[in-house]
Amino acid sequence: MTKVKAKIGQGDWVVVCDGTRALLLQNVGDEKFLNLKTQEVYEQEDPRTSAQGTDAPGREFASVGGMRSSVEQTDWHRQAEEVFLQKLASRLDHAVRDGKVRNLIVIAPPRALGVLRQSYSHELRGVLRAELDKDLVKLPVHEIEKHLAA
């Protein structure tokens, strides 16, 4: 696993994701001339916080005395992102176990990489060739190719 530029060979998978969207790309070109083709696209709805949780933050009472304090509001967006990324890691794990993936490069923002790393199986770690901490998921595929070729 490395954070430097990795050679992307023919047939290698490139996963570009963040907490709400993922592109599974496969290089049908070669190491010199990348030609990434979209294999799968995953997208998660991201409703407003008010639509996800309407309760006010909870209150705690001290065991001694009459003091009370509030509990921090649940971050519904972060929870949804973590579930999305865990499902993505599971999907990748199935592809590895089915023999569809020999080499894998993951490109995601640092926080998303942290969640993904916790969800990697031993088999998935075995095919992982590089992780790049960049947010490229909103770019078109030809722009992603340019970033990887540079």
N, C-alpha and C positions, 0 to 999 in steps of 0.2 A: 504494500500500500504506500502510495507516495502522493505528495502534493505538487509535484513538478509536472511539466509537460510529459504526457505519456503517448507512446505510439499507439495508434488505433488501427489495428489490422482488419483485414476483410472478415466479416462475420461478427466482429466484436459489437457488444451492446453498449450504448451510451444512454444513461438515465439522467434526464435533466428535470429537476423538480424543486418545489418549495412546499409549503404546508397545505396548499390547496390545489395544486396542479402538478401533473407529472407527464413527461413525454418519454416513451421508450423507443429509442432509435437504434437502428442497426446499420453498420457501415457496409454498404454493398460495393464500395470502391476499394482502394488499397491504402497503404500507409501514407503514400505521397499525395494522393488525390482522394480526399474524403468525399463520400457520397452517402450522407445519412438519410435513411428512409424511415419514416414513421411507422412503427409496428403497432403501438397502442397509445392512447391518450386517456388520462384519467383526470377528472375535474370534480371538485367538491364545491357544493354551494356554500357560501359564506354569509348567512343571514346576519342582520344587525343584532347587536347584543340584546336589545329589548325584545327581540323575537325569540331568543334562545333561553333567557331566564328573566322572569319578571319579579321574583321575590326580592325584597330588600335584604341587604346583608344581615346575617344572623347576629345575635347578641350572646355574650357569655356572662355568667354571673360568678363572682368570686366565691370560693367555698367559705370564706370567713368575711363577714362584713357585708355591706350592701353595694359594693362596687360592681359596675358593669363595664364591659368593653365590647366594641364591635368586632366582627370577624370580617376579614378581607373578602371582597366580592370574588366569586369564582370567575376565572378567565375562560369563558366558554370557547373563544376562538382558539386559544392555545390547546385546550383539550381536544377540539375537533381536528386541529392540525396534527397532533400527536397520534390520534387514532388513524387518520389518513395515511401518515407515514409508516405506521406499523403495518397497515394493510398492504402498502406498497412493498415493504420489505418481505412480507409473506408471499406476495405475488412473484417477486424476484426469486425467492427461495424455491418456489415450485418450478419456475423456469429452469433454474440450475439443476434441480433434482431430475427434471425430465430430459436433461441433456441439450436444451435449446441454447444455453449460454455457456460459452467457454471462457470468455474474458469480459469483464464489466468495468466500466468507468462511470462514476457517479459524480454529478455536478449539482450542487445545491448550496444555499446559504448556510453559514456556520451553524445556526440553531437547528435547521432541518438535518444537517449531517449528524449532529449530536444525537438526535432522536433515532435516526436510521441506524447509527452504529450500535445502539443498545439493542436493536431488533435483528441485527445480522445473525444468521445461523453460521455454524462452522463451515458448511459447504459453500455458502455465499461468500464468506471471507476468503475461501480458497480461490475463487475466480476473480475477486476484486483486484484490479490492477492499479487503479488510481482514484483519488477523491480530489475534486477541485472545489474550493469554497467560493463559488461565484453564483450570482442570481441571474441566470440566463433564460429562465423558463418562459418569459414573456416575449422573447425574441423569435423571429421566424427561423426555420431550420437552416436556411442558407447563412444567416448571421451567426448561428451557433457554430456552423462549420468553419467560418472565418476566424472565430475566437479560438477554436481548437487547432487550426492550422498555423496560427500566428506564433 
